[in-house]
């Protein structure tokens, strides 16, 4: 459904993004934030899925700042490779790239941000720092507990896995308690439960989280 395009960030950095258009008039725009595996087939599929639900969706290649065109799978070597990118990413630059993505889809109306894994953390950070945003959805963002003191300026929805080995459930509960205005859901699943290419995929949890996410997007975007 979508295609790769090129974006330019505010500091002149040029990078790729996967953009998917809905049929008919968009309900709004959506910035989809990748996991540590790049804009791979799973993230492109997720972006297509939200376009099918009526949103003009774009998945910027945030890791282009370090290595262009990253597109890897979920084997143990892939995971180790992907993790190595995390400390190389700077939040101010991440927000510049997210802003470029937002600008590309804002013609659709209100714009939300939605991310998975590293992207969940980026979405949480964006809720406080990304201008022009209407809402944020954060799936199992491992860095969120360390950024608990961020103060979101838009409505937020969290999705956590009860048996997530990357995020102790008590840490997730502390985040939820610190931000009672946000919607926070815990699923009987592990890290990456939304991704059908991972061994931790949980179809029931994935479906329920997506249903809740769409209700949230309908409310805050259209």
Secondary structure, DSSP 8 states (H G I E B T S, - for coil): --EEEEEE-TTS-EEEEEEE--SSS-SEEEEEE--TTBS-HHHHHHHHHHHHTTEEEEEE-GGGGTSTT-B--SSHHHHHHHHHHHTT--HHHHHHHHHHHHHHHGGGSSEEEEEETHHHHHHHHHHHH-TT--EEEEES-TTTGGGTT---SSEEEEEEETT-SSS-HHHHHHHHHHTTTSEEEEESS-TTTT-TTSTT--HHHHHHHHHHHHHHHHHHT-
